[in-house]
Amino acid sequence: MKKIIIIFLSFMLLVPSFGSFFVYTKFKLNQDEISKTICVQRKMIFNSCNGRCELQKSLKKYADNEKKMQDNLKEKAEVVYIQNSTANNFKLIVPIESRTVLFAYFDKKPISVSNATFHPPSYFI
């Protein structure tokens, strides 16, 4: 199931890069119909266009749409990065005095164990 999802998402990421290919393929599949109905030069006797003018229009329209989407995405990205930071008011807490001896005497045995020492979790070991 994971492989299918990965392949699908990869395909969805690659689809926008093949946009002009899809426009050209659609044109080639319908070229006869386009040259007979839509083409500007369809009424000319020796029509050398064969609907390529419509292909150019479609590719230009796709490129303009792609540029518009890119600009729109750039604006959204700029909006995301501009954020107002709020000022945090931190209260000063009086530190607790600890009465620990920094240097222990080595002639006596330890009488307690410190629980304040950091011990890593056992599942990392």
N, C-alpha and C positions, 0 to 999 in steps of 0.2 A: 504494500500500500504506500509506503514511504517513497519507493522508487517512482511510482506513478505520479505522486504529488511533486516530486523533484523534477521529473521530466516535464510535467505540465507547467510548473512555474518557470522553468528555464525557457520553454517555448514561448510563454507569455512575455518574457523579457526580450526575446529576440524578434518578436513580431513587428514592433515599430521600426526596426532597422530595415525590414523588407518591404516597407510601404510603397516605394516607387516601383519595386518589382511587381507588387500586386496590381498597381495601376497599369503597368505595361502589359501584364498577363491578361487583365480584363480587356484592354484595348485589342490585343491580338485575337482573343476569342470572338470579339464582336466587330472586328475591323470591316468586314463586308457590309454589315448593317449600318455602321457609323458612316462609312464612305457614301452610302446611298441615301441616308436620311439626314444626318446632322452636319456633315461636312459643308463648309462654305463654298467650296469649288465643285460641288456635286453636279451642277448643271453644265459645266464645261465639257466639251467633247473629249479633249485629251487631258483627263484629270490625272495629274501626277502626284497629287497630294495623298490620295487613298486614306483620308481621315487622319493623317499625321498632325494636322492643325489642331484637331480635338485632343490628340494625345499630348501635344505641347501645352494646351490649356489645362488639361487634367493634371499634368505634372507640375505646372506652375501653381495651380490651386492647392495641390498637396504640399508643395514646398512652402507656400505662404501660410498654410494652416499649421505646418510643422514649426515654422518660425514663430508664429503667434503663440503656440503652445509652449515653446521654449522660453519665450519672453514672460509668459504667464507663470511658468514654473520658477523662473529666476526671481520674479517679484514675490512669489510665495516664500521662496527660500530666504530672501532678504527680510521679510516680515518675521520669519521664525527666529532669525538671529538677533533681531532688535528687541530687547526686553528691558523693561524698567526694573531696576533692582530696588527692593524695599530696604529701608534702613531698620536694622534690628537693634532694639534697645536691650542690652544685656545688663542685668543687675549684678552688682559686685557682691559676691557672697564672701563672708568672712571665712578665711581658711581655718580649719580645725587644727588645733595644736596637737601634735603627737609627741609623746614622751618616750621616744625610743632611743636606745643607746646605739650610737653609730659604730662603736668599736667594742666588740665583745671581748671579754677576758678569756684566755684560753686555758686557764687553770681550773675552771669549773665546767661541769657537764651542762649541756643545754637542758632547760627545764620545760620548754614548750616548742611547738611547731607553728610556723607562720603559715596561715592560710591565704595570705595576701600575695604570695609568690605566684607568678603566672605559670600555669601548667597547660600545655597545648592539649587539645582534645585527643582522645585516644585513637580515633579513627584516622588521624593523619599520620600516625606512627606505623 
